[in-house]
Amino acid sequence: MSDNSTNKTDNAFREQQDRYRDTVFLPRTGFPMRGGLPKREPETLARWDATDLDGKIRDAGKGRPVFTLHDGPPYANGHIHIGHALNKIMKDVINRAHRMSGFEVRYLPGWDCHGLPIEWRIEEQYRKAGKDKDQVPLLQFRAECRQYAAEWVQKQAEDFKRIGVQAEWTNRYVTMDFGSEAKIVDEIGKFLLNGSLYRGLRPVMWSPVEKTALAEAEIEYHDIDSTTIFVAFPIIKDPTPAHALTGVSAVIWTTTPWTIPANRALAYGPDITYVVLRVDETNENSLVPQGAKLLIAEERVEAFCAETGIVAHNILYTLPGSALKGAVCAHPLRGRGYEYDVPMLPGDFVTTDAGTGLVHMAPSHGQDDFLLCREYGIEVPELVQDDGRYAPWVPHLEGIHVFKAADPVCDLLTEARQTAEHDGAPPTGLMGRSTVRHSYPHSWRSKAPIIFRATPQWFIAMDGQTHLREKALSALDNVTFVPEAARRRLTSMIEQRPDWCISRQRAWGVPIAVFVEKRTGEVLRDAAVMQRIVDAFRTHGADIWYSADPATFLGPDRNAEDYEQVFDIVDVWFESGSSHRFDLGQEGLNFPADVYLEGSDQHRGWFQSSLLESVGTLGVAPYRALVTNGFVLDEQGRKMSKSLGNVVAPKDVTEKLGADILRLWVLNSDTNEDLRIGNEILKQQGELYRRLRNTLRWLLGALDGFTEEEAVPYAELPPLEQYILHRLSELRGLISRAVETHQWVGVYPALHGFCTTDLSAFYFDIRKDAIYCDALSDPTRCAARTVLDILHRALCTWLAPVLVFTAEEAWGARFGDDESVHLAQFFEPQAEWLNPELGNHWDDIRAYRRLVTTELETARRNGVIGSSLEASVTLPMSQEEAEKFGVVDWAELLITSHAEIELLPGETVHGGPQVERAPGHKCARCWKVLPDVGTNPAHPALCCRCADVVDG
């Protein structure tokens, strides 16, 4: 046929196609292909607000079983970041899923409003304005902090609303509400009255920049270069029978030279083997005197000699660590104002991993140091002031900042060594100096390094008469962890933690509102006094502690002059740990809460403080389940920072792509681990969203005009429709398990896979012919539309917890804007739909179908056919294979115009299907190539099926 003839034929076909176009039941819907989320989502939020959807949700839940997710309070300080978004979206999904599963869910958002971050911001404003914070009246400063926090509570609430989080925003809690402050101080009072609260001197993490104690959760680690030194301590008391230690010096290694003035003991390992090493030869750079006799661990000899420049040595004695019991050294700066004996004490924490196997003990500046020295009754000196400078009474070092003390301390140690050499005394002082790069704790606010510093602080005892540690660990036995691996992290932290330091030396917060008797130094434990304090806080807020006469609280029976009023503020982790007291247990809120959900860092923060408080005052854990999420990194796995330019802000995502894309990213990620986000990842999420949206759009279009009268009972549905309902039931089981276990990882990827693989690429493709071309009353078309109706209801409700705006739009496109999907319940499949035997059968059919469609694609590429509808397929099968598949309309499943089975002998047929052009002509309406096209004179371009439909 000439090209001219082909063109004429094609034109004639198109003319016929146009003639019958309006007879094809193509999808029609007002649900647009493009979401336009950045514009549409704020409009939806405004409509929800105007119609009081939150109020309707609250009313609809009354009388149902209660589910409570208690909100861990974010800090009211700046716009929300991507970690906030991740956490709040996870909470929102869990809440919405429970609500749509038949629970009453009241979500009361909370904010942490006290403490150093806000105080730091106000101080920054003062510094920029040239104002001195110490010259501002305290209550004025606190008022400015309160105003700053209140502004950010409101701004963050708007940020959270924009990403689709549903909550009782007007019923939120904040730690600076008067009622909250009263409950916080009431919690302090409970620990006071049960004997757990005490004031003591012990080392705490201290920020010299911020001049306050810090909690572990306020610490981050960065690499720094530190000066390291080897220091010799002359042994002045030798307990060994053979006098092996006479004239010997014990050598220690430390990365904190500034702690040498605070040294009061040395620690040895009782099970470590030590040697007395005589130095016979050194290199020119060595500081070690030749002939010196030094005590170190046997395992460290080689490394020690290499690091200190000892070229030749001789081992004089070998002795067990236990032989060092009773040995006493002199402080290396003896004669320079440090006239202390330094006893050698056994320490089970001593190792030979680094250094010398002997550890210098500065009880003011280390936890192990403090505990060991306290055990042996050794003093804990206070040598470093709150700004990190040595106190005036520190010989030769007064006023020097500890972070600038390496050189001055080394100079003093060098003088000591030189004096000992001159006098022919055993070695003392500096034996070696170097640097090491290592991880060191910093304040996460000021980004400055911290120190360990012994100061008088308020503590809650972990052991003793209340057995808080034991009770907390026991309470965790009844808590579910998601993921379960997180259990060990929290339990190990509680097992190892020291007494809880709850005091901070700042201005903005809830004061530790207690009194101390000046004469005895004992804290006043009086329930009546404590109740007066709580009542006053409830009426006037925490500021009353600073403005009222102390006699107001002490009452008429006590003289205020006899008592010290404590003005330290309580740790913000104690405040947020009290949050279960603010709301839980009231109407519609469980205590303990069903779930606490936060980032994995909260095992050392809110999870732990909440547990300790609740167990300490109520005897139970405040939660039944702990769910944790990972941290958010960039696409290369790096931590986000402004300096790297890799910060992804939620606002940027919502303005460019929409909140539903951000929410989809969360639920498509493995939230148990660290997550990654960036432009490419968000672009991928946008593509996944487009496929889900297209699925909803096609469903809506294909359901145009559907009524309940059209629905077909399950028993009358074709096997293909029954199979799709089986797959739908399997997905419902996946969602039900997620609701029950709070483990949502993998659920929405499975839902997306169902939409793209089971529906778009399989079921929809197959049923388009029946839906578009069959008669309106045709049983197959009605059956398919029955299933589409079910799919729409199921997908809209199942997607609603994540795609909160899109699911609402798809629901409203069918049922009107007066109906909200968020007032609906999850669609529930009928029990009979779940049919594993049918599922396995159709899985086999689909596997065989994939083999045939591969051959069809090959034939298309080779020009044998133009599309699958132009094909006729012969399927060679054995009798057994044909019986296994049963009665199947292969032409329908393969979307070809003709298919037939060729039965061949044998159990298994080797050889693929045969593809050729189908005989007949192409129908201008359904595009199938069939022999009966043209047999109806009234419609010569149509097949018989289409002609009958058109004639209707």
ZAFI-558022 format. One record per residue (C-alpha): z, x, y. Coordinates in steps of 0.5 Angstrom, whole numbers, padded with zeros to 4 digits, always signed. Example, Ala and Ser with C-alpha at 12.3 -4.5 7.8 and 13.67 -1.06 7.14 Angstrom:
+0016+0025-0009+0014+0027-0002
This chain:
+0000+0000+0000-0002+0003+0007+0003+0004+0012+0000-0002+0016+0001-0007+0010+0009-0004+0009+0010-0005+0017+0007-0012+0016+0012-0014+0010+0018-0011+0013+0016-0015+0020+0015-0022+0016+0022-0020+0012+0026-0019+0018+0023-0026+0021+0025-0030+0015+0032-0026+0015+0033-0028+0023+0031-0035+0021+0037-0036+0016+0042-0031+0020+0046-0037+0022+0046-0040+0015+0050-0034+0013+0058-0035+0013+0059-0028+0017+0066-0026+0019+0068-0029+0026+0075-0027+0029+0077-0026+0036+0081-0020+0034+0078-0014+0037+0075-0008+0033+0079-0003+0038+0086-0004+0039+0087-0002+0046+0094+0000+0045+0096+0003+0051+0094-0003+0055+0096-0008+0050+0103-0006+0048+0106-0007+0055+0103-0014+0055+0106-0015+0048+0113-0013+0050+0112-0017+0057+0111-0023+0053+0116-0022+0048+0121-0021+0054+0119-0028+0057+0119-0032+0051+0126-0028+0049+0124-0026+0042+0130-0022+0041+0134-0028+0042+0130-0032+0037+0131-0026+0032+0139-0026+0033+0139-0034+0032+0134-0034+0026+0139-0029+0023+0145-0033+0023+0148-0035+0017+0144-0030+0013+0148-0024+0009+0149-0018+0014+0146-0011+0014+0149-0006+0019+0145+0000+0021+0150+0003+0026+0147+0007+0032+0149+0015+0033+0149+0015+0040+0143+0020+0043+0146+0024+0050+0144+0020+0056+0141+0026+0059+0133+0026+0060+0127+0022+0058+0127+0022+0050+0124+0027+0046+0120+0027+0040+0126+0028+0035+0129+0022+0039+0123+0018+0037+0122+0020+0030+0130+0018+0029+0129+0011+0033+0123+0009+0029+0126+0010+0023+0132+0006+0024+0128+0001+0027+0123+0000+0021+0130+0000+0016+0133-0006+0021+0126-0010+0021+0125-0009+0014+0132-0012+0012+0131-0017+0017+0125-0019+0014+0128-0019+0007+0133-0024+0009+0139-0021+0012+0142-0022+0019+0141-0015+0023+0144-0014+0029+0143-0007+0032+0147-0005+0038+0144+0002+0041+0149+0007+0043+0149+0013+0048+0154+0019+0049+0155+0019+0056+0161+0025+0057+0161+0032+0056+0158+0039+0058+0151+0037+0059+0152+0032+0064+0157+0036+0068+0152+0042+0067+0147+0038+0071+0151+0036+0076+0153+0043+0077+0146+0045+0078+0145+0040+0083+0151+0043+0087+0148+0050+0086+0142+0048+0089+0145+0045+0095+0150+0051+0096+0156+0047+0094+0162+0049+0090+0164+0045+0085+0171+0047+0085+0172+0044+0092+0169+0037+0090+0175+0032+0089+0175+0031+0081+0175+0024+0081+0169+0024+0086+0165+0029+0081+0167+0025+0075+0164+0019+0079+0157+0023+0080+0157+0024+0073+0158+0017+0071+0152+0015+0076+0148+0020+0073+0149+0018+0066+0148+0011+0067+0141+0012+0070+0139+0016+0064+0142+0010+0059+0137+0005+0063+0131+0010+0063+0132+0012+0056+0133+0004+0054+0126+0003+0057+0123+0009+0053+0126+0006+0047+0123-0001+0048+0116+0002+0049+0116+0005+0042+0117-0002+0040+0125-0001+0038+0128-0008+0037+0135-0008+0039+0141-0012+0043+0139-0008+0049+0144-0012+0054+0150-0011+0048+0149-0004+0048+0155+0001+0047+0156+0007+0051+0162+0012+0051+0164+0011+0058+0165+0004+0058+0172+0003+0060+0173-0001+0053+0170+0005+0049+0175+0010+0053+0181+0006+0051+0179+0006+0044+0177+0014+0044+0184+0015+0047+0187+0010+0042+0184+0014+0036+0187+0021+0039+0194+0017+0039+0193+0015+0032+0192+0022+0030+0198+0024+0035+0203+0019+0031+0201+0021+0024+0203+0028+0026+0195+0031+0025+0195+0033+0032+0198+0039+0035+0197+0045+0040+0196+0052+0037+0193+0059+0039+0187+0060+0035+0180+0063+0036+0175+0058+0037+0167+0059+0039+0168+0060+0047+0162+0060+0052+0164+0065+0058+0158+0061+0062+0161+0054+0061+0168+0056+0061+0170+0052+0055+0171+0051+0048+0164+0049+0044+0163+0045+0037+0159+0048+0032+0154+0043+0033+0153+0045+0040+0151+0052+0037+0144+0055+0036+0142+0062+0034+0138+0067+0037+0136+0074+0035+0139+0079+0040+0140+0087+0040+0148+0089+0039+0151+0096+0039+0154+0098+0033+0159+0103+0032+0163+0107+0026+0170+0108+0028+0176+0112+0025+0183+0110+0024+0188+0115+0023+0192+0113+0017+0199+0114+0019+0203+0111+0013+0200+0114+0006+0203+0109+0000+0199+0113-0006+0204+0117-0010+0199+0123-0010+0199+0123-0002+0191+0122-0003+0191+0119+0004+0195+0124+0008+0190+0127+0014+0185+0121+0012+0182+0116+0017+0180+0110+0015+0173+0108+0018+0170+0101+0020+0163+0099+0022+0163+0093+0027+0157+0090+0031+0162+0088+0037+0165+0094+0040+0168+0090+0045+0173+0087+0040+0176+0094+0039+0182+0093+0044+0184+0087+0040+0185+0090+0034+0191+0089+0030+0190+0091+0023+0184+0093+0018+0182+0089+0011+0180+0092+0005+0178+0089-0002+0183+0089-0007+0177+0090-0013+0173+0095-0009+0173+0102-0011+0174+0107-0005+0173+0114-0004+0176+0120+0000+0170+0123+0003+0170+0130+0006+0165+0132+0011+0162+0139+0009+0156+0139+0014+0153+0135+0019+0146+0135+0023+0146+0136+0030+0146+0129+0032+0152+0127+0028+0159+0125+0032+0163+0126+0025+0167+0132+0025+0166+0137+0020+0172+0138+0015+0174+0131+0017+0177+0126+0011+0174+0119+0011+0176+0113+0007+0170+0108+0005+0168+0104+0000+0164+0108-0006+0158+0104-0006+0157+0105+0002+0158+0113+0001+0150+0114+0001+0148+0109+0007+0154+0111+0011+0152+0119+0011+0145+0117+0012+0147+0113+0018+0152+0118+0021+0148+0124+0020+0153+0127+0014+0148+0132+0011+0153+0135+0005+0160+0132+0003+0165+0132-0003+0169+0126-0006+0176+0128-0006+0179+0122-0009+0177+0116-0012+0182+0110-0012+0182+0102-0013+0183+0098-0007+0190+0095-0009+0192+0102-0008+0191+0101-0001+0197+0096+0000+0202+0098+0005+0198+0103+0008+0198+0103+0016+0193+0106+0021+0194+0108+0028+0190+0104+0033+0184+0109+0035+0186+0108+0042+0193+0110+0041+0195+0114+0047+0191+0110+0052+0195+0104+0052+0194+0101+0045+0200+0104+0042+0200+0099+0036+0201+0100+0028+0195+0098+0024+0197+0095+0017+0192+0095+0012+0191+0088+0009+0188+0085+0003+0182+0081+0004+0178+0077-0001+0172+0076+0004+0171+0084+0005+0164+0086+0001+0160+0092+0001+0154+0089+0003+0154+0093+0010+0159+0097+0014+0164+0101+0010+0168+0096+0006+0173+0096+0011+0173+0091+0016+0177+0091+0023+0181+0085+0024+0181+0083+0031+0185+0076+0030+0184+0074+0037+0176+0074+0036+0175+0072+0029+0177+0066+0024+0178+0071+0018+0181+0076+0022+0186+0070+0025+0188+0067+0018+0189+0074+0015+0193+0077+0021+0197+0070+0022+0199+0070+0014+0202+0077+0015+0206+0075+0022+0201+0079+0026+0201+0078+0034+0195+0074+0036+0193+0078+0043+0190+0074+0049+0186+0080+0052+0179+0076+0054+0179+0071+0060+0175+0064+0060+0170+0068+0064+0169+0073+0059+0172+0079+0063+0178+0083+0060+0185+0081+0063+0188+0085+0068+0193+0087+0063+0188+0090+0058+0188+0098+0059+0182+0101+0062+0178+0095+0061+0181+0090+0066+0175+0086+0069+0170+0088+0065+0165+0083+0062+0166+0083+0054+0158+0083+0054+0158+0089+0058+0164+0093+0055+0160+0097+0049+0159+0103+0054+0166+0103+0057+0169+0102+0050+0165+0107+0047+0167+0112+0052+0174+0111+0051+0173+0112+0043+0169+0118+0045+0175+0121+0049+0180+0119+0043+0175+0123+0038+0175+0129+0042+0182+0129+0044+0184+0129+0036+0179+0135+0035+0182+0139+0040+0189+0137+0037+0187+0139+0030+0189+0132+0028+0186+0127+0023+0179+0124+0026+0180+0118+0031+0175+0114+0035+0167+0114+0035+0164+0116+0029+0157+0113+0030+0153+0109+0034+0147+0105+0034+0144+0098+0035+0142+0092+0030+0138+0086+0031+0141+0080+0028+0142+0073+0029+0148+0071+0034+0151+0064+0036+0149+0062+0043+0150+0055+0047+0145+0050+0046+0146+0048+0054+0146+0055+0057+0142+0059+0052+0147+0064+0053+0151+0068+0048+0158+0066+0046+0164+0069+0044+0170+0068+0039+0176+0067+0043+0183+0065+0042+0186+0060+0047+0191+0055+0046+0187+0049+0044+0189+0042+0041+0187+0041+0034+0187+0036+0028+0190+0039+0022+0185+0039+0016+0191+0040+0011+0198+0039+0011+0202+0032+0011+0196+0028+0012+0191+0031+0007+0185+0030+0011+0180+0034+0008+0182+0032+0001+0181+0025+0003+0175+0026+0007+0172+0029+0000+0174+0023-0004+0171+0018+0001+0164+0022+0000+0164+0020-0007+0163+0013-0006+0157+0015-0001+0150+0014-0002+0146+0020+0001+0138+0020+0002+0136+0025+0000+0141+0026-0005+0141+0034-0004+0144+0033+0003+0151+0031-0001+0152+0038-0002+0151+0040+0005+0156+0036+0008+0161+0037+0002+0161+0044+0003+0162+0044+0010+0168+0040+0010+0171+0044+0004+0170+0050+0009+0171+0048+0016+0178+0050+0019+0182+0045+0023+0178+0041+0028+0179+0044+0035+0178+0037+0039+0180+0040+0046+0175+0042+0052+0176+0045+0059+0172+0041+0063+0172+0035+0068+0168+0030+0065+0170+0026+0059+0176+0022+0056+0182+0027+0057+0187+0028+0051+0192+0023+0054+0198+0026+0051+0205+0029+0054+0208+0036+0052+0216+0037+0053+0217+0043+0057+0223+0045+0054+0221+0045+0047+0213+0045+0048+0213+0040+0043+0208+0034+0044+0211+0027+0045+0210+0022+0039+0212+0016+0042+0208+0009+0040+0210+0006+0046+0208+0011+0051+0201+0011+0047+0200+0004+0048+0201+0004+0055+0196+0009+0056+0191+0005+0052+0192-0001+0056+0191+0003+0062+0185+0006+0060+0182-0001+0058+0183-0004+0065+0182+0002+0069+0178+0007+0065+0180+0014+0064+0180+0016+0071+0187+0013+0071+0190+0019+0068+0188+0023+0074+0190+0018+0079+0196+0015+0077+0203+0017+0077+0205+0020+0070+0212+0016+0070+0207+0010+0069+0205+0012+0062+0212+0015+0061+0216+0009+0062+0223+0008+0065+0227+0012+0060+0224+0019+0061+0223+0024+0067+0216+0026+0069+0219+0032+0071+0221+0034+0064+0214+0033+0061+0207+0037+0062+0201+0032+0063+0195+0035+0059+0188+0035+0062+0184+0038+0057+0178+0033+0055+0177+0031+0048+0171+0034+0044+0164+0029+0045+0164+0029+0038+0171+0026+0037+0168+0021+0042+0162+0019+0038+0166+0020+0032+0170+0014+0035+0164+0009+0035+0165+0005+0029+0171+0003+0033+0167+0000+0039+0163-0005+0035+0163-0005+0027+0167-0011+0024+0165-0016+0029+0161-0022+0028+0154-0020+0024+0157-0013+0024+0159-0010+0017+0165-0005+0017+0164+0000+0014+0156+0000+0016+0151+0000+0011+0147+0006+0014+0148+0012+0019+0141+0015+0020+0141+0022+0024+0137+0028+0024+0140+0033+0018+0144+0037+0024+0149+0032+0024+0152+0034+0018+0156+0038+0022+0156+0034+0028+0156+0026+0028+0156+0025+0020+0162+0029+0020+0166+0027+0026+0165+0020+0024+0168+0021+0017+0174+0025+0019+0176+0020+0024+0175+0014+0020+0178+0017+0014+0184+0020+0018+0186+0013+0022+0183+0008+0017+0183+0011+0010+0175+0010+0009+0169+0013+0010+0165+0009+0016+0159+0009+0012+0156+0007+0005+0150+0011+0006+0148+0017+0010+0140+0018+0011+0138+0024+0014+0131+0026+0017+0128+0033+0019+0126+0036+0025+0119+0036+0029+0115+0042+0029+0108+0043+0032+0102+0043+0028+0103+0051+0026+0110+0050+0024+0113+0052+0030+0119+0050+0034+0117+0046+0040+0119+0049+0047+0116+0049+0054+0114+0056+0054+0110+0055+0048+0106+0049+0051+0107+0046+0044+0112+0040+0046+0109+0033+0044+0113+0028+0049+0113+0020+0046+0111+0018+0053+0104+0022+0053+0103+0019+0046+0104+0012+0048+0100+0013+0054+0094+0016+0050+0094+0013+0043+0099+0007+0043+0106+0007+0040+0104+0004+0033+0100+0011+0032+0107+0014+0033+0110+0010+0029+0105+0010+0024+0106+0018+0024+0113+0017+0022+0112+0013+0016+0106+0017+0014+0110+0023+0014+0116+0026+0009+0122+0025+0013+0126+0028+0008+0123+0035+0011+0121+0038+0017+0115+0034+0020+0109+0037+0024+0106+0033+0030+0100+0035+0035+0093+0033+0037+0090+0034+0031+0095+0030+0027+0095+0025+0031+0088+0024+0031+0088+0024+0024+0094+0018+0024+0089+0015+0029+0083+0015+0024+0088+0012+0019+0090+0006+0024+0083+0005+0025+0082+0003+0017+0088-0001+0017+0086-0005+0023+0079-0006+0020+0082-0009+0014+0086-0014+0018+0080-0015+0022+0075-0017+0016+0081-0021+0013+0081-0025+0020+0074-0026+0020+0073-0028+0013+0078-0033+0014+0075-0036+0019+0076-0044+0018+0080-0043+0012+0085-0049+0011+0090-0050+0005+0086-0055+0002+0081-0050+0000+0086-0046-0004+0086-0045-0011+0092-0045-0016+0093-0038-0019+0091-0040-0026+0084-0042-0024+0083-0036-0020+0078-0031-0023+0080-0025-0027+0078-0020-0021+0083-0024-0016+0088-0024-0021+0088-0017-0021+0088-0016-0014+0094-0020-0014+0097-0016-0019+0096-0010-0015+0099-0014-0009+0106-0015-0013+0106-0008-0015+0106-0006-0007+0112-0011-0006+0116-0008-0011+0115-0001-0008+0117-0004-0001+0123-0008-0004+0125-0001-0007+0125+0002+0000+0129-0003+0003+0134-0002-0003+0135+0005-0003+0133+0007+0005+0128+0011+0002+0121+0010+0005+0117+0016+0004+0110+0015+0001+0111+0007+0002+0106+0006+0008+0101+0012+0005+0101+0007-0001+0100+0001+0003+0094+0005+0007+0091+0007+0000+0091+0000-0002+0087-0003+0004+0082+0003+0004+0081+0004-0004+0083-0003-0007+0081-0007-0002+0075-0005+0003+0072+0000-0002+0073-0005-0008+0075-0012-0007+0072-0014+0000+0065-0010-0002+0065-0014-0009+0067-0021-0006+0062-0020+0001+0057-0023-0003+0061-0030-0005+0064-0030+0002+0058-0029+0006+0053-0033+0002+0056-0038-0003+0057-0045-0001+0063-0047+0002+0066-0051-0004+0064-0045-0009+0069-0044-0013+0068-0036-0013+0068-0037-0005+0074-0041-0005+0078-0037-0010+0076-0030-0006+0079-0034+0001+0085-0036-0003+0087-0029-0004+0085-0027+0003+0090-0032+0006+0095-0028+0001+0093-0021+0003+0093-0023+0011+0100-0026+0010+0102-0020+0006+0099-0015+0010+0102-0017+0017+0109-0018+0014+0109-0012+0011+0106-0008+0016+0110-0011+0021+0116-0006+0021+0112+0000+0023+0106-0003+0026+0110-0008+0031+0105-0009+0036+0098-0009+0031+0102-0014+0026+0104-0019+0032+0097-0019+0034+0094-0020+0027+0099-0026+0026+0097-0029+0033+0090-0028+0032+0091-0033+0026+0097-0037+0028+0097-0037+0035+0101-0033+0040+0107-0038+0040+0108-0035+0033+0111-0028+0032+0111-0024+0025+0117-0021+0027+0121-0028+0026+0117-0029+0019+0120-0026+0012+0116-0021+0008+0111-0025+0004+0114-0026-0003+0108-0025-0009+0110-0030-0015+0113-0027-0021+0107-0029-0025+0102-0025-0021+0105-0018-0024+0101-0017-0030+0101-0010-0032+0097-0011-0038+0091-0014-0034+0093-0008-0029+0091-0003-0034+0085-0007-0036+0082-0007-0029+0084+0000-0028+0079+0002-0034+0074-0003-0031+0074+0001-0025+0074+0008-0028+0068+0006-0031+0065+0003-0025+0066+0009-0021+0062+0013-0027+0056+0008-0025+0057+0008-0018+0056+0015-0018+0049+0014-0022+0047+0009-0017+0048+0014-0011+0044+0019-0015+0038+0014-0015+0039+0013-0008+0039+0020-0006+0033+0021-0010+0029+0015-0007+0029+0011-0014+0033+0005-0010+0034+0004-0002+0041+0001-0004+0045-0002-0010+0042-0009-0009+0035-0006-0010+0038-0004-0017+0038-0006-0024+0043-0002-0029+0043-0002-0036+0050+0000-0039+0050+0003-0046+0056+0001-0050+0059+0001-0057+0061-0005-0059+0068-0003-0059+0067-0001-0051+0064-0008-0050+0070-0012-0053+0075-0007-0049+0072-0009-0043+0071-0017-0045+0067-0021-0041+0065-0018-0034+0059-0019-0029+0057-0012-0028+0052-0014-0023+0057-0017-0019+0062-0011-0020+0057-0006-0019+0054-0010-0013+0047-0009-0016+0042-0015-0017+0042-0014-0025+0046-0011-0030+0046-0011-0037+0049-0008-0043+0046-0005-0049+0050-0005-0055+0049+0002-0059+0052+0004-0066+0058+0008-0066+0065+0008-0063+0063+0012-0057+0056+0012-0053+0054+0019-0051+0049+0018-0045+0050+0015-0038+0047+0008-0035+0040+0008-0033+0038+0006-0026+0031+0003-0024+0029-0002-0019+0030-0009-0020+0024-0014-0022+0023-0019-0017+0023-0020-0009+0029-0019-0004+0032-0025-0002+0032-0026+0006+0039-0029+0006+0043-0025+0001+0038-0019+0000+0039-0019-0007+0032-0017-0011+0031-0023-0016+0026-0026-0020+0027-0033-0017+0026-0031-0010+0020-0036-0008+0021-0041-0013+0023-0046-0008+0017-0048-0004+0021-0050+0002+0024-0043+0002+0019-0038-0001+0024-0032+0002+0030-0035-0001+0033-0034-0008+0035-0041-0012+0042-0040-0010+0041-0039-0003+0036-0044-0002+0041-0049-0005+0046-0047+0000+0041-0048+0006+0039-0055+0003+0047-0056+0002
